[in-house]
Amino acid sequence: MYHQSKLFQTQIALQLILIVIVYLFSFAVDVQAIFCGILLCTVGIPHGSNDHLYRPDKSNFGMLKFLGIYLGTMFLYLGLWWIAPLLALILFFVISFHHFGQSNFENESLRYLPSWLWGIWVLVFPVLLHWNEAVAIFRQMLSSNSLFTPSSFVDQSAIAGFNWPLSAMIALGVLYLLSLVVYERQNSIHYIIQFVLITVWYLITPLLFGFIIFFCLWHALQSMRHQAIYFKQSAGGTLLEFLKAMLPFSLLALLSFGVYVYFRGFQIAEAFILLSMITLPHVLVMHRLYHKTSEQKASS
């Protein structure tokens, strides 16, 4: 189980160290950007680069079919950003809620409450803490200033007028903790420690810096761990073979992102839209993977 793994213990230790360092020392924005860039290039971006390993058809034709569906899903989602950007943004949040929660609890069910509450907490809590900064990013993602200009402008008055209430954050946190007591009674202490550490981390860090570190340290590493275990059990491969299989698409993704930054510069709103395009097919692949893992556990 993830919460009993060495990775989980290592993440707890690293998070504690990072909290102490950030609390005691202030880091310039450039230093934060470099640190985040290194983690994104080594962990964040590569963690979804081996989705092709889990396709049912392992033939070359199966690979072409997989890539066609994968890329097709991305461009369909791009079309949604173009036609209905607000709907695309809401969908991005919903699938991210599910994906972050599912990986943390390794639970395939779409009705597992702690998964949803955890996914909501790690995304909504930092947004509420830094609402003015977050809403500025949302506006850029929805506005005509974006690379993907919507055909009709979305009325954002409801978003702009939002007043982030402390009571909402408290209620969400309490609901999550209660769900741990009900659904994860024997393991709740591990998840409560995780909850406290990440909450403190968000409280002392800027929006993007705090989230990117969380994304790489907690989500991407755990996702890679689950993928590696499945790869070794189903294909009989080694960890080295797993890492080698990640390399081609990791390099392709990094190269593509480098070309984008070279020609467009780094724009946060556009970067999140690109991330959402990759996230949708990745979430679909990972949901099937967790389903297969559940079936393996049931059969054994």
PAVEX-265978 format. One record per residue (C-alpha): x, y, z; residue number from 1. Coordinates in steps of 0.25 Angstrom, whole numbers, plus 5000, padded with zeros to 4 digits. Layout:
# PAVEX-265978
    c1    c2    c3  num
     X     Y     Z  NUM
...
# end
This chain:
# PAVEX-265978
    c1    c2    c3  num
  5000  5000  5000    1
  5005  5014  4997    2
  5003  5020  5011    3
  5012  5008  5016    4
  5023  5010  5005    5
  5037  5015  5007    6
  5033  5026  4996    7
  5022  5031  5005    8
  5031  5032  5017    9
  5042  5039  5008   10
  5031  5049  5004   11
  5027  5052  5018   12
  5042  5055  5022   13
  5045  5063  5009   14
  5032  5071  5012   15
  5036  5074  5026   16
  5050  5078  5021   17
  5044  5087  5010   18
  5035  5094  5020   19
  5046  5097  5030   20
  5055  5102  5019   21
  5044  5111  5013   22
  5040  5116  5026   23
  5054  5120  5031   24
  5059  5125  5017   25
  5053  5134  5007   26
  5055  5130  4992   27
  5055  5139  4980   28
  5045  5137  4969   29
  5056  5133  4960   30
  5061  5122  4970   31
  5047  5117  4971   32
  5045  5116  4956   33
  5058  5109  4954   34
  5055  5099  4965   35
  5041  5097  4959   36
  5047  5095  4945   37
  5056  5084  4950   38
  5045  5076  4956   39
  5036  5078  4945   40
  5046  5073  4935   41
  5051  5062  4943   42
  5038  5057  4949   43
  5026  5065  4946   44
  5026  5064  4931   45
  5032  5050  4930   46
  5022  5044  4939   47
  5011  5042  4928   48
  5021  5039  4917   49
  5019  5024  4918   50
  5004  5023  4916   51
  5007  5015  4903   52
  5012  5004  4912   53
  4998  5000  4917   54
  4991  4999  4903   55
  4984  4986  4901   56
  4990  4984  4887   57
  5005  4983  4888   58
  5008  4982  4873   59
  5012  4994  4864   60
  4998  4996  4859   61
  4993  4996  4874   62
  5004  5007  4876   63
  4998  5015  4865   64
  4984  5013  4869   65
  4988  5017  4883   66
  4995  5030  4878   67
  4983  5033  4869   68
  4973  5032  4881   69
  4982  5040  4890   70
  4985  5051  4881   71
  4971  5052  4876   72
  4966  5053  4890   73
  4976  5065  4893   74
  4971  5072  4880   75
  4956  5070  4883   76
  4959  5076  4897   77
  4966  5088  4890   78
  4953  5089  4882   79
  4945  5090  4895   80
  4955  5101  4900   81
  4952  5109  4887   82
  4937  5107  4887   83
  4933  5107  4902   84
  4946  5111  4910   85
  4938  5112  4923   86
  4933  5097  4921   87
  4947  5093  4918   88
  4952  5099  4931   89
  4942  5093  4939   90
  4945  5079  4933   91
  4960  5081  4935   92
  4957  5083  4950   93
  4947  5071  4951   94
  4957  5061  4944   95
  4968  5067  4953   96
  4960  5065  4966   97
  4958  5050  4962   98
  4972  5048  4957   99
  4979  5054  4969  100
  4970  5047  4979  101
  4971  5033  4971  102
  4986  5033  4971  103
  4987  5037  4986  104
  4978  5025  4991  105
  4980  5016  4979  106
  4965  5014  4978  107
  4958  5012  4965  108
  4944  5015  4969  109
  4938  5028  4964  110
  4930  5028  4977  111
  4941  5027  4987  112
  4939  5040  4996  113
  4953  5042  5002  114
  4958  5042  4988  115
  4949  5053  4983  116
  4951  5061  4995  117
  4966  5060  4995  118
  4966  5064  4980  119
  4958  5076  4983  120
  4966  5080  4995  121
  4979  5080  4988  122
  4974  5089  4977  123
  4963  5098  4983  124
  4970  5101  4996  125
  4982  5108  4989  126
  4973  5115  4980  127
  4965  5120  4991  128
  4977  5125  4999  129
  4982  5132  4987  130
  4969  5136  4980  131
  4973  5149  4973  132
  4985  5142  4967  133
  4977  5130  4963  134
  4966  5138  4957  135
  4975  5146  4949  136
  4980  5133  4943  137
  4966  5128  4940  138
  4963  5141  4933  139
  4974  5139  4924  140
  4970  5125  4921  141
  4956  5129  4918  142
  4960  5142  4911  143
  4963  5146  4896  144
  4977  5149  4901  145
  4980  5134  4901  146
  4986  5126  4890  147
  4973  5119  4888  148
  4963  5130  4886  149
  4949  5126  4890  150
  4939  5129  4879  151
  4930  5136  4889  152
  4934  5143  4901  153
  4930  5137  4914  154
  4923  5145  4925  155
  4932  5144  4937  156
  4925  5153  4946  157
  4921  5142  4955  158
  4936  5138  4956  159
  4941  5152  4958  160
  4931  5155  4969  161
  4935  5142  4977  162
  4939  5145  4991  163
  4947  5134  4997  164
  4942  5130  5010  165
  4950  5124  5021  166
  4938  5116  5026  167
  4938  5109  5012  168
  4953  5104  5014  169
  4950  5100  5029  170
  4938  5092  5024  171
  4945  5085  5013  172
  4957  5081  5022  173
  4947  5076  5033  174
  4939  5068  5023  175
  4952  5061  5018  176
  4957  5058  5032  177
  4944  5052  5035  178
  4944  5044  5022  179
  4957  5038  5027  180
  4951  5034  5040  181
  4940  5027  5033  182
  4947  5021  5021  183
  4961  5020  5025  184
  4960  5017  5040  185
  4972  5008  5041  186
  4981  5017  5032  187
  4976  5030  5036  188
  4988  5035  5043  189
  4997  5034  5031  190
  4987  5042  5023  191
  4985  5052  5034  192
  5000  5055  5035  193
  5000  5057  5020  194
  4988  5066  5020  195
  4995  5075  5031  196
  5008  5076  5024  197
  5002  5080  5011  198
  4993  5089  5017  199
  5004  5096  5024  200
  5012  5096  5011  201
  5002  5103  5004  202
  5000  5113  5015  203
  5015  5118  5014  204
  5017  5117  4999  205
  5013  5125  4987  206
  5002  5119  4978  207
  5010  5113  4967  208
  5022  5110  4975  209
  5014  5102  4985  210
  5006  5095  4975  211
  5017  5091  4966  212
  5025  5085  4977  213
  5013  5078  4982  214
  5010  5073  4968  215
  5024  5067  4966  216
  5027  5062  4980  217
  5014  5056  4984  218
  5006  5053  4971  219
  5016  5050  4960  220
  5025  5042  4968  221
  5013  5033  4974  222
  5008  5032  4960  223
  5021  5027  4955  224
  5023  5017  4966  225
  5009  5011  4963  226
  5013  5010  4948  227
  5026  5004  4951  228
  5020  4993  4960  229
  5009  4990  4950  230
  5020  4989  4939  231
  5029  4980  4947  232
  5017  4971  4951  233
  5010  4970  4937  234
  5022  4971  4927  235
  5032  4965  4936  236
  5041  4976  4933  237
  5052  4983  4942  238
  5052  4997  4948  239
  5063  5001  4938  240
  5054  4996  4926  241
  5043  5004  4931  242
  5051  5017  4932  243
  5057  5014  4918  244
  5043  5013  4913  245
  5039  5026  4918  246
  5051  5033  4912  247
  5046  5035  4897  248
  5033  5042  4900  249
  5039  5049  4912  250
  5050  5055  4902  251
  5039  5058  4892  252
  5030  5065  4902  253
  5042  5073  4907  254
  5046  5077  4893  255
  5032  5081  4889  256
  5031  5090  4902  257
  5044  5096  4899  258
  5040  5099  4885  259
  5027  5105  4890  260
  5034  5114  4900  261
  5045  5118  4890  262
  5034  5124  4880  263
  5023  5128  4890  264
  5030  5130  4903  265
  5025  5125  4916  266
  5011  5129  4919  267
  5004  5123  4931  268
  4990  5122  4925  269
  4994  5116  4912  270
  5003  5106  4920  271
  4991  5101  4928  272
  4983  5100  4916  273
  4994  5091  4909  274
  4995  5083  4922  275
  4980  5081  4922  276
  4980  5075  4908  277
  4991  5065  4913  278
  4984  5062  4926  279
  4970  5057  4920  280
  4976  5045  4912  281
  4986  5042  4923  282
  4975  5042  4933  283
  4967  5032  4924  284
  4979  5023  4923  285
  4982  5023  4938  286
  4968  5020  4942  287
  4968  5008  4933  288
  4982  5004  4940  289
  4976  5005  4954  290
  4964  4997  4949  291
  4974  4986  4944  292
  4982  4987  4957  293
  4969  4985  4965  294
  4965  4973  4957  295
  4979  4967  4959  296
  4978  4969  4974  297
  4964  4962  4974  298
  4969  4950  4966  299
  4980  4948  4975  300
# end
